Amino acid sequence: MVKLEMEVAGLPDYQTDLKNPNFAKLAETIGMMGVRIENPADISSGLKKALQLEGPAIIDVLTDPNAVSLPSHITPEEVVGFGITMGKLVLSGHIDEVVDTIEGNIRHI
């Protein structure tokens, strides 16, 4: 969300990429159930597995970091800011990030 907030403000993101561990495996090492969901088709079965357990469970769901999470209301200023960010990324040689963002979101149009 911080990355998106920076982008709609017209700023390319800086230091927002995180390298997370496998939280499901981490849960298992401390004696909890861990469920890792990497494919959207596995969401129902993964949630069902965790919710059927009597006790704590960690559900680790991998998401596309380039998928834009849109609020219920988008202002024209946010659209302009996002466009400015994409332009800045292209001009600074980071067209790969723009392409990744487009590819991560084109399926939702």
N, C-alpha and C positions, 0 to 999 in steps of 0.2 A: 504494500500500500504506500509506503514511503516513496518507492520508485515512481509510482503513478502520480502521486502528489507533486513530485519534483517535475515530472514531464508536463503536467497540465499547467504548471507555473512557468513553462518555457525553459526549464533547466534540464540538460541531460543528467541522468542519474550518476551519482558518485558514491562509491563504496556501499552499494545496497545489495550486492550479490553475496549470498551466504552459502557455505558448504556445510550442509546439515548431515549429521550421522544418520544411520539407519535406526530410527527410534524404536521400531518393532524389535530389532535384535537387542537393543539396549534394554528394553522392557524385559525381554526374556532372560537377560543376564542377572536381573535382580528378582527373578521369580514371578514376574507378571506375564500375562498373555500379551503377545505383540502381533498385530496384524498389519502387514504392509500392503497397500493398494497402489499398484503402478499403472494399471489399465482401468479406464473408466467403466468398462464392462464388468469389472470385478467389485464394484462398489456395493451392490446389494448383498452379495455373498460374504464379503469381508465384514460389513456392518452386522449382518445376521450372526456370523460366527462370534464376533466380540460381544454382542448383546445377549447371546444365549448363555454366556458364561456367568456364573455367580461369583462375582469378584471383580477386581479392577482389570482393565485392559487398556492398552495404548493402541490407537489406530493411527497409523502413519500413512497419510495420503499424499502421493506426489502430484504436484500440479505443474502446469506449464507456466514458467516464470514470465513469459511474454504475453500471456493472455491478459487482456485489459479487463479489470473488474470495474464495471460501470455503476455509478450511483443512480438512484431513481430519477434524478433531475440533473441534466448537464447544461451548464451555462455556455453562451457563445464565447466567453472569455476562456473557458477551459478548452474548448475546441481549438481556438486560436493558439493558446499556449502549447497544446499538444502538437499542433502543426509546426510551430516554431522549433520545438524540441527535435522533431523528426528532421527538419531542415538543418539544424545545427549538427545533428549526428551525421547526416550525409556529407555536409561540408567539412567535417573534421575527420572524415575517413572511416566512419563507423557505419557504413551502409549495411554491413552484415546484421547489425542490431535492428535496423529499420526493417530489413527483409524478415528477420526472425519475428518481429512484432506483427508484421502483416500476415505471415504464414500462421502464426499462432491465433489470429483473430478472424481471418477470412472465412473460416467455416461457420462463424456465428452470424454472418450477414444474411 
